[in-house]
Each structure stands twice: as structure tokens, then as C-alpha cells.
């Protein structure tokens, strides 16, 4: 399981998938396992299976990995169903309220839907959140804050 996570971090999804798939029955109760397997399936050309696995992870624990599965679902939906992507991002924000990334992505979706005012509010919120973060967290969120500022 740990090896598979390291492979996922390195974006070696096919190899991680080979380690995770045989564990499905024994790890059936683990939300983190289903999120990892779903991520592998998403990145290896099986988006339906990936979405189902991530949804199962969220059923087991809606706060798994600080809500990161919601971001993955939003990315999956962003092209085909923007409203569904917005719902996934808003759910993520309920779980992880200090994420500049979610507000940046939300702003981009609003912009694509022609909702300029809401897009601007989302970008402003990303910058406001960044300013309130502790120093150690700012490093992780800086990229998204800068992108938000450049789009204003």
C-alpha cells in the first residue's frame, strides 16, 4: 500500500495500479485505498471506474485526505459538466476551507460559464485566504494565489 502511494506521487499510475488492484477485497473498508485506486484508474484511461472508486472512498469517509478526492472529481467533470464540477469544488471547500486552489478553480469555471462577477469573487477569496494562512501553508498555496491575482 505504501509503495503504491509512492508510485502515485511519482505519477507512475500503471505500476501503482498493479499493486493496488489485488488488494481490493482485503482493503474494502479503507477510504484511502479506494481513493488511491480511483486515482490510478482515472490516470490510466478508466474514468468511470475511477469515479466510482473515488465516490466509494467519499462514502466511507467524506473527509478522506482532507477532501482531495473532491478536487479530483472536479477536474474530471470540468470539461463535460461544469455545474457538477462547481458542486464538487464547493463540497471540497466545506471540508478544506483554506484552499486557494479550490477558489482559483472555481473562478475559472465561473469564468467559462460567463459568470464574471462570481469568478472575480472566487479569485478575491483565494487571495484573502492566502493572506490569512500560516507561513508553512503559504508555500503550498502560493502558486494558486499568484494565478488568482494574475487573472483578476
N, C-alpha and C positions, 0 to 999 in steps of 0.2 A: 504494500500500500504506500509506504513512504517512498520507495523507488519510483512508483508511478507518479507521485506528486512532483518529485524532482524532474522527471521527464516532461511533465506538463509545464513546469516552469521554464524548461528549455525549449518548449514548443515541439517536442518530439511526441506528438499525439498518437501516431500509429503504434509506436512502441509501448507507450503508456497504456493504450487500449488493450494490447496483448496481455499485459499484466493484470488489468482490472477485470476484463470480461469473465475469466474463470472464477472470480470471487463473488459473482452476483448473488448466489444463493446464501453464502455464509455472511455476506455484508448487507443483507436485505434491509436491516434496521438502521443503517448508517446514512444520514443525510449527506455527510461529506463525501462518502463513497459515490452516491448517486450523482452528486454534482460533478465530481471528477470524471466519472464515466460519461455523463452527458456532455461535458466539455469536449472530451475526446471524440465522441460521436459527431458533435457539431463541426469540429475541425477536420473530420475525415470523410465528409460528404454524406452524412446521415442526419440531416437536421431534424427530421420527425422523431427519430429515436432519441436524439439529444435533447430535444424539447421535452419529451415525455419523461426522461430520466431527471432532468432539472426540476420539472414540476413535481416529481415524486420526492425529490430532496426537499423542496419547499413545503410539501405536505407534512413530511416528517419533522421538519424544523424550519419555520418561516424566517428565522434569523441566522440560518447556516452561513458561515463565512461572512458575517456582517452584511448579509444581503447581496453579496456579489452575484449570485445566480440571477437576480432581477436585472442586473446590468447586462448579463449575457443574453437574457431573453429580449431585452430592449434592443440590443444590437441585432438579434435575429429578426425581430419584427420591423426594424426601422425602414426597410425598403418597401415591404409589402403592405404593412398595416400600421401606419404612423400613430393612429389613435391607441392601438394596443401597446405600442412602444411607449407612448406617453404614460399609460396606466402602469406599465412595468417600472418606469422611472419614478413615478410618484410613490409606488409601493416601496421601492428601494429607499427613497428619501424618508419614509416613515421609519424604516429600520436603521438607516445610517444618515442622520441629518447633517453631518459635517462633511459632505462630499461635494467638492466643486465640480467634479466630473459629471455628476448626475445633472446639475443645473446647466452646465455647458451643453450637454447632450439634449436636454430638454429645450434649451434655447434654439438649438439647431433644428429640432423637429418642429417647433412652433414657427420658425422662420420658413421652413419648407412648406408649411401649411398656410403661409401668408398671414400669420398672426404676429405681426411685428411688435406690437406693444407687449404682449406676453413674452416674446423672445427677449426683448430688452430687459424686462423684469427678471427673467431667469438668469441672464448674464450678470446683471447687477447683484443678484443674490449670491452668485458664485464668488464674486469679488468680496462681498460683505462677509461671507462665511470664511474665506481665506484670511481676512484680516483678524478674525476672532480666534483662529486656530493657534494652538501652542506651537512653539518653534519646531519641534521634532516632526509634527504633522504637516507643517507648511512645505517641507521639502517634497513630500509625496504629491501634494495638491498644486504645487506651483505651476506646473505645465497647464493645468486646466484653467487656473485663474488667468494666466497670460493669454491663453486662447480666447477666454471670455472678454478680456479687456480689448484685444485686437478686433473683435467682432462688434464692439459697441459703436 
